Amino acid sequence: MIKTNELKGIIVKNGYTQKQVAERIGITPKTFYEKMKRGVFGSDEIEIMIEMLNISNPSEIFFAKE
């Protein structure tokens, strides 16, 4: 389960919009919002976000236990 609120905060902290992140990982903003709502992203998408957003502790955000 992804900690979507933390991910949203990291996106803003890095000066990006969710739309920009969606475009970078190759999906539409609508698809990005749906994936955020479900808390599920593919491994390739996660890898791009980790690099793009300089996430130093990805397991705490992308692989959090409920």
SULSULHU-V393254 format. One record per helix or strand of 3 or more residues. SS is the DSSP state (helix for helix, strand for strand). FROM is the first residue (numbers start at 0). TO is the last residue. If there is no record, write none. Layout:
SS,FROM,TO  SS,FROM,TO
This chain:
helix,3,12  helix,17,24  helix,28,37  helix,42,51  helix,57,61
